[in-house]
Amino acid sequence: MSDTEKDGKPAEPTGIGSVLWPLTLVAWGVYRVARPGPSRMWDWVMILGGGVFALLGLVAWRTSPTRGAKDIEKLNRELYGGVHQRRVVDESTIAAYGLDIDFYQRTTQALGWLGFRQLKDIVDVETEQAWLKCRAVIRTFLSRDGTTMAGVYHARFGGWVRLLAMVGLLPRKHQITDFETELSDGTFVTTSDASSAGKTSEFPGVARLFLSPGVSTADLWAAHTEHVGRELAGRQGGVMAVVMRTYEELGAAQDRLQLLKCAYRNSAAFDPAAECARVAEKPLTPEQQAMADEAARLHRERIAKE
């Protein structure tokens, strides 16, 4: 019987979460057993029980690659459906979300020394509502000359993503600093220490540079300054950096950057299957390839209708 039929009725496809949460139990049990001191029976129960449930979940998940493909297509629509709403907040939201206020304060001070002016703290509404259950507050800045926007944020994830981070299977901290400069020809130059984002495909019109996490704010800023200089040197026709003075002007520039990304992600040029392979950084399994191919088919089908 297929994953879509049970007693003559459609059945809910099994998701990757059915594999990941048991693996989380296994990882936690192994950690407890490996640490100094005697292990307990419960630790071994987590390892053995988690292994059994992970195996069952894997079997169920392998039969329904369409579930993962639908999630990929859904996330693309949510994040690249258009301009994002921004909700202005204050430091109480940073505390309520359990974010690292010291990170915000340290980076704010470092940017202040570099001549940046703090503007507002915001929440990206669409990103927060996406299925990853992301919680983040973005602190916005403008450089002294108004040509560079800075965004500082600590992101926390809910659900199984958070569980995997708790047991060390994913990074615990996602603390990012981004620098972005808009050029007068409508393109953007960006520099970030979110190196994992560099695995995703390039966006036409956005020159990206990624440095390793942990780089100092000053070094990241120096790299961005050089990055902008290289891009301007390669342009013709008197292209220059756009100057902004207010939060409203920064927001308008962010909207233009988002629309550039949306135009590509919602075009026939974007290939979800190739994106899956690029992010994985290794050959896809047959099941993963089936999921990627299905995501590409769903994307082509949607673009054709639009």
C-alpha positions as CSV (number, residue, x, y, z in Angstrom):
1,M,0.0,0.0,0.0
2,S,1.3,3.4,-0.9
3,D,1.9,6.3,1.5
4,T,-1.1,8.1,0.1
5,E,-3.6,5.4,0.7
6,K,-4.8,3.6,3.8
7,D,-8.3,2.1,4.1
8,G,-9.2,3.9,1.0
9,K,-8.4,7.3,2.4
10,P,-5.4,9.5,1.8
11,A,-2.7,9.1,4.5
12,E,-0.4,11.8,5.8
13,P,3.1,11.3,4.3
14,T,5.8,10.6,6.7
15,G,8.3,13.5,7.1
16,I,12.0,13.6,7.8
17,G,11.2,14.6,11.4
18,S,10.2,10.9,12.0
19,V,13.8,10.1,11.5
20,L,15.5,13.0,13.1
21,W,13.8,13.0,16.5
22,P,14.8,9.3,17.2
23,L,18.4,10.1,16.1
24,T,18.4,13.0,18.6
25,L,17.6,10.4,21.3
26,V,20.4,8.2,20.1
27,A,22.9,11.1,20.1
28,W,21.9,12.2,23.5
29,G,22.2,8.7,24.9
30,V,25.6,8.2,23.3
31,Y,26.8,11.5,24.8
32,R,25.6,10.5,28.3
33,V,27.3,7.0,28.0
34,A,30.5,8.5,26.7
35,R,30.9,11.1,29.5
36,P,32.9,10.3,32.6
37,G,31.1,8.4,35.3
38,P,28.7,5.4,35.2
39,S,26.0,5.2,32.6
40,R,22.4,4.5,33.5
41,M,19.9,2.1,32.1
42,W,17.8,5.0,30.7
43,D,20.8,6.1,28.5
44,W,20.9,2.7,26.8
45,V,17.1,2.7,26.4
46,M,17.4,6.0,24.6
47,I,20.1,4.6,22.3
48,L,18.3,1.3,21.5
49,G,14.8,2.8,21.4
50,G,15.9,5.8,19.3
51,G,17.7,3.5,16.9
52,V,14.6,1.3,16.4
53,F,12.3,4.3,15.8
54,A,14.8,6.0,13.5
55,L,14.9,2.8,11.4
56,L,11.1,2.7,11.2
57,G,10.9,6.4,10.4
58,L,13.6,6.0,7.7
59,V,11.7,3.2,6.0
60,A,8.5,5.3,6.1
61,W,10.2,8.4,4.9
62,R,12.0,6.7,2.1
63,T,8.6,5.8,0.6
64,S,7.5,9.4,0.3
65,P,10.1,11.7,-1.3
66,T,7.2,13.9,-2.4
67,R,6.8,15.1,1.2
68,G,10.2,16.6,1.2
69,A,9.7,18.1,-2.2
70,K,6.5,19.8,-1.1
71,D,8.3,21.2,1.9
72,I,11.1,22.6,-0.3
73,E,8.6,24.2,-2.7
74,K,6.5,25.6,0.3
75,L,9.6,27.2,1.9
76,N,10.6,28.8,-1.4
77,R,7.2,30.3,-1.8
78,E,7.2,31.6,1.8
79,L,10.7,33.1,1.7
80,Y,10.6,34.4,-1.9
81,G,7.0,35.3,-2.5
82,G,7.7,39.0,-2.4
83,V,8.8,41.8,-0.1
84,H,8.9,40.8,3.6
85,Q,7.1,42.6,6.3
86,R,9.3,44.1,9.1
87,R,8.0,44.4,12.7
88,V,9.8,47.0,14.8
89,V,10.6,45.6,18.3
90,D,12.9,46.5,21.2
91,E,15.3,44.6,23.5
92,S,12.4,43.0,25.4
93,T,11.8,40.9,22.3
94,I,15.5,39.8,22.3
95,A,15.0,38.6,25.8
96,A,11.6,37.0,25.1
97,Y,13.1,35.0,22.2
98,G,15.9,33.8,24.4
99,L,18.6,35.5,22.2
100,D,22.1,36.5,23.3
101,I,21.8,40.1,24.3
102,D,25.6,40.3,25.0
103,F,26.2,39.4,21.3
104,Y,24.0,42.3,20.2
105,Q,25.7,44.7,22.7
106,R,29.2,43.6,21.8
107,T,28.6,43.9,18.1
108,T,26.8,47.2,18.5
109,Q,29.8,48.6,20.3
110,A,32.2,47.2,17.7
111,L,30.1,48.8,14.8
112,G,30.0,52.1,16.7
113,W,33.8,52.2,16.8
114,L,33.7,51.7,13.0
115,G,31.4,54.7,12.6
116,F,28.1,52.9,12.2
117,R,24.9,54.4,13.5
118,Q,22.3,52.1,15.1
119,L,18.7,52.4,13.7
120,K,16.0,50.0,14.7
121,D,15.5,46.4,15.9
122,I,13.2,44.4,13.6
123,V,11.6,41.0,13.1
124,D,11.3,39.6,9.6
125,V,7.7,38.4,9.7
126,E,7.8,35.9,6.8
127,T,10.9,34.3,8.0
128,E,9.5,33.9,11.5
129,Q,6.4,32.3,10.2
130,A,8.2,29.8,7.9
131,W,8.2,26.1,8.8
132,L,11.7,26.3,10.3
133,K,10.2,28.2,13.3
134,C,13.0,30.8,13.2
135,R,13.2,33.3,16.0
136,A,15.5,36.2,15.3
137,V,15.8,40.0,15.9
138,I,17.7,42.0,13.3
139,R,19.5,45.1,14.6
140,T,20.0,47.5,11.7
141,F,22.8,50.0,11.2
142,L,24.0,52.5,8.6
143,S,27.7,53.4,8.0
144,R,29.0,56.9,8.6
145,D,28.8,57.8,4.9
146,G,25.4,56.1,4.5
147,T,26.6,53.6,1.8
148,T,26.6,50.4,3.8
149,M,23.7,48.7,5.7
150,A,24.6,46.4,8.5
151,G,22.3,43.7,10.0
152,V,23.2,41.9,13.2
153,Y,21.1,39.0,14.4
154,H,21.1,35.9,16.6
155,A,18.7,33.2,15.1
156,R,17.2,30.4,17.1
157,F,15.1,27.6,15.7
158,G,12.3,25.5,17.2
159,G,11.2,22.0,16.7
160,W,13.6,19.2,15.7
161,V,16.2,21.8,14.4
162,R,16.6,23.0,18.0
163,L,16.9,19.5,19.4
164,L,19.7,18.6,17.0
165,A,21.5,21.8,18.0
166,M,21.1,20.9,21.7
167,V,22.9,17.6,21.2
168,G,25.6,19.1,19.0
169,L,24.5,17.7,15.7
170,L,23.9,21.3,14.4
171,P,25.6,24.5,15.4
172,R,24.2,25.8,18.7
173,K,24.7,29.5,17.7
174,H,23.7,31.3,14.6
175,Q,25.0,34.8,15.3
176,I,25.5,36.7,12.1
177,T,26.7,40.1,10.9
178,D,25.9,41.2,7.3
179,F,27.1,44.2,5.4
180,E,25.2,45.2,2.3
181,T,25.8,48.0,-0.2
182,E,23.5,49.0,-3.0
183,L,25.0,50.3,-6.3
184,S,23.5,52.9,-8.6
185,D,23.1,50.3,-11.4
186,G,20.6,48.4,-9.2
187,T,22.9,45.6,-8.0
188,F,24.1,44.8,-4.5
189,V,27.4,43.9,-2.9
190,T,27.1,41.8,0.3
191,T,29.6,40.4,2.9
192,S,28.6,38.1,5.7
193,D,30.0,35.7,8.3
194,A,27.1,33.3,7.6
195,S,29.3,30.9,5.7
196,S,26.7,28.2,5.5
197,A,24.6,30.5,3.3
198,G,27.3,30.4,0.8
199,K,26.3,26.9,-0.1
200,T,23.1,28.3,-1.8
201,S,23.1,29.4,-5.4
202,E,24.1,32.9,-6.4
203,F,21.5,35.5,-7.1
204,P,22.0,37.5,-10.4
205,G,22.7,41.1,-9.4
206,V,24.0,40.2,-6.0
207,A,27.8,39.9,-5.5
208,R,28.3,37.8,-2.3
209,L,31.3,37.2,-0.1
210,F,31.3,34.9,2.9
211,L,33.8,34.7,5.7
212,S,34.1,32.1,8.4
213,P,32.1,32.5,11.6
214,G,34.1,34.1,14.4
215,V,35.8,36.7,12.2
216,S,36.0,40.0,14.0
217,T,33.6,42.8,13.1
218,A,36.5,45.0,12.1
219,D,37.9,42.3,9.8
220,L,34.5,41.6,8.2
221,W,34.1,45.4,7.6
222,A,37.5,45.6,6.0
223,A,36.7,42.7,3.8
224,H,33.4,44.3,2.7
225,T,35.1,47.6,1.9
226,E,37.6,45.8,-0.3
227,H,34.8,43.7,-1.8
228,V,32.9,46.9,-2.8
229,G,36.0,48.5,-4.2
230,R,36.6,45.5,-6.4
231,E,33.1,45.5,-7.7
232,L,33.1,49.2,-8.4
233,A,36.4,48.9,-10.2
234,G,34.9,46.3,-12.6
235,R,31.9,48.5,-13.5
236,Q,31.6,51.1,-16.2
237,G,29.5,54.2,-16.6
238,G,30.2,56.0,-13.3
239,V,28.5,53.4,-11.1
240,M,28.7,54.4,-7.4
241,A,27.3,53.3,-4.0
242,V,23.8,54.5,-3.1
243,V,23.7,56.8,0.0
244,M,21.0,56.2,2.6
245,R,20.3,58.4,5.7
246,T,17.2,57.0,7.3
247,Y,15.7,53.7,8.4
248,E,13.0,54.1,5.8
249,E,15.6,54.4,3.0
250,L,17.3,51.3,4.4
251,G,14.0,49.4,4.3
252,A,13.4,50.5,0.7
253,A,16.8,49.2,-0.3
254,Q,16.2,45.9,1.5
255,D,12.9,45.6,-0.4
256,R,14.8,46.1,-3.7
257,L,17.3,43.4,-2.7
258,Q,14.6,41.0,-1.7
259,L,12.8,41.5,-5.1
260,L,16.1,40.7,-6.9
261,K,16.2,37.4,-5.0
262,C,12.5,36.7,-5.6
263,A,12.8,37.3,-9.4
264,Y,15.5,34.6,-9.6
265,R,13.9,32.1,-7.2
266,N,10.6,32.4,-9.1
267,S,12.0,32.0,-12.6
268,A,12.7,29.1,-14.9
269,A,16.5,29.7,-14.4
270,F,16.3,28.5,-10.8
271,D,16.8,24.7,-10.4
272,P,15.7,23.3,-7.0
273,A,17.4,20.0,-7.8
274,A,20.7,21.6,-8.4
275,E,20.2,23.7,-5.2
276,C,19.7,20.5,-3.2
277,A,22.9,19.0,-4.5
278,R,24.8,22.2,-3.9
279,V,23.7,22.5,-0.3
280,A,24.3,18.8,0.4
281,E,27.9,19.1,-0.8
282,K,28.0,15.4,-1.6
283,P,26.2,13.0,-4.0
284,L,22.5,12.6,-3.2
285,T,21.1,9.3,-2.3
286,P,18.5,7.8,-4.7
287,E,15.7,8.9,-2.3
288,Q,17.2,12.4,-1.9
289,Q,17.6,12.7,-5.7
290,A,13.9,11.7,-6.1
291,M,12.9,14.4,-3.7
292,A,15.1,17.0,-5.5
293,D,13.7,16.0,-8.9
294,E,10.2,16.2,-7.6
295,A,10.9,19.7,-6.1
296,A,12.2,20.8,-9.5
297,R,9.0,19.4,-11.2
298,L,6.8,21.3,-8.7
299,H,8.8,24.4,-9.4
300,R,8.5,24.1,-13.2
301,E,4.8,23.4,-12.9
302,R,4.2,26.5,-10.8
303,I,6.3,28.8,-13.0
304,A,4.4,27.6,-16.1
305,K,1.1,28.4,-14.5
306,E,2.2,31.9,-13.4
